[in-house]
């Protein structure tokens, strides 16, 4: 059976059973590993970006301000980070 045939909880169960450590991005609460500042990030992920990569958040905020456009309609990445909570980050990251 291929991984694509499993639902997400089943995949996490297999990882735990075989003691496979997932990519650190997943442990930090990010839904994808391809991009720290993914356009699909939720407010909690933007709050985490503020903590672990503040220059990246500032860069995206600057691009949004210069272009007059936002990733989420009407919400800057700063607005999103303000609405989020980075409390899910492990203490050694904060």
Buried (B, 14 or more C-beta within 10 A) or exposed (E): EEEEEEEEEEEEEEEEEEEEEEEEBBEBBBEEEEEBBBEEBBBBBBBBBBBBBEEBBBEBBEEBEEEEEBBBEEBBBBBBBEEBEBEBBEEEEE
